[in-house]
């Protein structure tokens, strides 16, 4: 599954397109080293296929590679963080 990051001035989103359906995680940038993950959207047609998990993993990988910290406001992303204590190094607070 290919996941791309789209950036703009104030944030951006991670997008995965699977079988013609688009799933996303959106984020806001508060500083060069801090982002807020605020929304995850996975269409019903993709639920249960690990797409949201793959998007969350990509956010964590990018945070580690770029020296970012993440504030998890999105309930889905927050739940993933709780399931993956090994992600703690990328999470702010």
N, C-alpha and C positions, 0 to 999 in steps of 0.2 A: 504494500500500500504506500503510495507516494503522499507525503505531507509537505505542503509548502507554507512558508510564512510570508504574509503580506504586511508590510510596515507602512505606517503613516506618521505624521508629526506627533500625534498624541497616543499612539498605541498600534494596534493591528490585530491580526488574527492568524490562526493556524487552520488550514483547510485540508481535508481529505475528501476526495471524490471517489466513491465506490459504486459500481453498477449504476452510474448516472445520478447518484444521490450525493449531496454535499453535507458534510459534517464540519463543525467548527468549534474552536475555542477562541474567545476574544479576550484581549487584554488592553489595559491602559498603562502608559508609561508615566511614572511619577518623577523619575530622574534617570540618568544614564545607566544606573545600576539597580533600579527597582521597578518591577512591574506588578500590576494587580490583575490577576486572572478573574474576570467578572462574569463569564458566561460560557457554557458548553451547550451546543445544540447538535443532537444526533437524530435524524429522522427515524420514524418508526421502522422503516424498511431496513435500517442498519442496526437496530438494537440487538444486543446479544452477540455481536460479531467482533467485539473488542476494538471498535473504532474510537470510542471515547477514551479508552485506556491508551491506545496508541498515540492519540493527540496529546494526552497528558504527559506521556513519557517523552515526547518530542519537546514539549515546553521545558521539562526538567533538563533534558540534554542541552538545549540551547542556553538555558540559564547557567549551567556549569561551564559550558564552552566560552560564554561571553562575560562571566563574572557577575551575573545578575542575581538578585534575590527576588523571591516571589511572595506576594501577599495573596492568599487564597480566599477570595470572597465567594466564588461560585460554589454552590453546595456539592456538585458532582466532583469538582477538582479537589475541594476540601476533603471529601470522603476518600478520594484516591490517595491523597497525602497521608491520611490516617492509616490506610491499608499498606502503605509503603514507607516504613520508618527510614529506609535507606535514602529517601529523598530529602531528609531533614536538612542536609547541608545547603540546599537551594531555597529553603523556605525562610522567610523573614518572620521573626517573632514566634 
